[in-house]
Amino acid sequence: MVSVTVNGKKYDVDVSADTPLLWVIRDAIGLNGTKFGCGLQQCGACTVHLDGEPVRSCGVPISNVAAKKVTTIEGLSPTSTHPLQRAWIAEQVPQCGYCQSGQLMSAAALLAKKPKPTDEDIDSAMSGNICRCGTYQRIRRAIHRAAGA
């Protein structure tokens, strides 16, 4: 049994210590907002916060999580009213939507550290998140919009 705190709730899960956090979140806990993209920590679709820091959950073994707090897209705002979520809608960012939970989690970590980011700040923070639909300009506008909210 492994204990993990996700979105403020403690879970005891029966998984191997080397199980990636992504699969604990999706399969053991049942939160499906965090997506599997590449499994190589390259695309950013599986980004969650671990004690406030963005991490690729596909490459984090559950044994490394222990007493840390995990926040998923579901924990960003249970009612989808986080300023980033509202800005994402206003700027019509999603096309296919697959990468968006990871994009939002990276953007939220950025705004937590830099409430008024520059374009360079945004480009740097978001560089590890791939959007196959190419909505990067909309993502940048949405982050600026949320920063001004």
Secondary structure, DSSP 8 states (H G I E B T S, - for coil): -EEEEETTEEEEE---TTSBHHHIIIIII---SS----SSS-S-TTEEEETTEEEEGGG-BGGGTTT-EEE-HHHH-TTS-SHHHHHHHHTT--SS-TTHHHHHHHHHHHHHH-SS--HHHHHHHHTT---TT--HHHHHHHHHHHHH-
